[in-house]
Amino acid sequence: MHVLLLKGWHLNALQRPAALHFCFTAQHVDVVPGLIADVKAALALLAKDPGGLGAQGSAPLYGSAGVSPDWGLIGEFLVAYQDAVLAP
């Protein structure tokens, strides 16, 4: 995932099972071939060194909200996370 992020792709990591979430619209038609090529390249790197890429990436957040007793804290975290990810 980190390799894709460095190439400018912002995908959603899922867990249990580990996966990437893709959402496409008609506006994405032109970039799909580049995404496919970059995913193949990332998978080739992962096949060479399965443990190497994970240390540089980020952990999926799905499911973490269900274990917190403080829903206000979850909201604050999500706002801070979006600010960090979407900052120019």
C-alpha positions in Angstrom: 0.0 0.0 0.0 2.8 2.4 0.8 4.3 2.0 -2.7 0.9 3.0 -4.2 0.6 6.0 -1.9 4.0 7.2 -3.0 2.7 7.0 -6.6 -0.2 9.2 -5.7 -2.9 6.5 -5.2 -5.1 6.9 -2.1 -6.8 3.6 -1.5 -8.7 2.3 1.5 -7.1 -0.6 3.3 -9.4 -3.2 4.8 -8.7 -6.0 7.3 -10.1 -9.4 8.0 -9.5 -10.3 5.2 -6.7 -7.9 4.2 -7.8 -6.1 1.0 -7.9 -2.8 -0.8 -11.2 -1.0 -1.5 -11.7 0.6 -4.9 -14.4 2.9 -5.9 -14.6 4.0 -9.6 -16.7 6.4 -11.5 -16.8 7.5 -15.1 -14.2 10.1 -14.2 -11.6 7.4 -13.5 -11.7 5.6 -16.9 -8.5 7.2 -18.1 -6.5 6.4 -14.9 -7.4 2.7 -14.5 -4.6 1.4 -16.8 -2.1 3.3 -14.7 -3.6 2.0 -11.5 -3.5 -1.6 -12.7 0.2 -1.2 -13.7 1.1 0.3 -10.3 -0.8 -2.4 -8.4 1.0 -5.1 -10.4 4.4 -3.4 -9.7 3.5 -3.2 -5.9 2.5 -6.9 -5.9 5.8 -7.8 -7.6 7.7 -6.0 -4.8 5.6 -7.6 -2.2 6.3 -11.1 -3.7 10.1 -10.4 -3.4 9.9 -9.1 0.2 6.6 -10.0 1.9 7.6 -8.3 5.2 9.4 -5.3 3.8 6.5 -3.2 2.6 4.2 -3.5 5.6 6.7 -1.8 7.9 6.4 1.4 5.8 2.6 1.4 5.4 -0.3 2.3 7.7 -2.7 0.0 9.6 -6.3 -0.3 8.5 -8.7 1.7 10.8 -11.9 -0.2 10.0 -13.3 -1.8 13.1 -11.4 0.3 15.6 -14.3 2.6 16.2 -16.3 -0.3 17.7 -13.9 -0.9 20.5 -13.7 2.7 21.9 -16.1 3.7 24.7 -15.7 7.4 23.8 -17.5 8.2 20.5 -16.4 11.8 20.7 -12.8 10.7 20.7 -13.4 8.7 17.5 -14.9 11.8 15.8 -11.9 13.9 16.8 -9.5 11.2 15.6 -11.3 10.9 12.2 -11.2 14.7 11.7 -7.5 14.8 12.5 -6.8 11.8 10.2 -8.6 13.4 7.3 -6.8 16.7 7.9 -3.5 14.9 7.8 -4.3 12.8 4.7 -6.0 15.5 2.7 -3.6 18.4 3.6 -2.1 20.1 0.6 
